[in-house]
């Protein structure tokens, strides 16, 4: 019983962390694409 609760909590935590990392990576990628477009327009 105790192990099961710890396991569920860990899975939930890992899922949340994975979502946050994915979100941060997506934002960084979008930012990267915006910067690339701006560089093209400037040259």
Secondary structure, 3 states (H helix, E strand, C coil): CHHHHHHHHHHHHHHHHHHHHHHHHHHHHHHHHHHHHHHHHHC
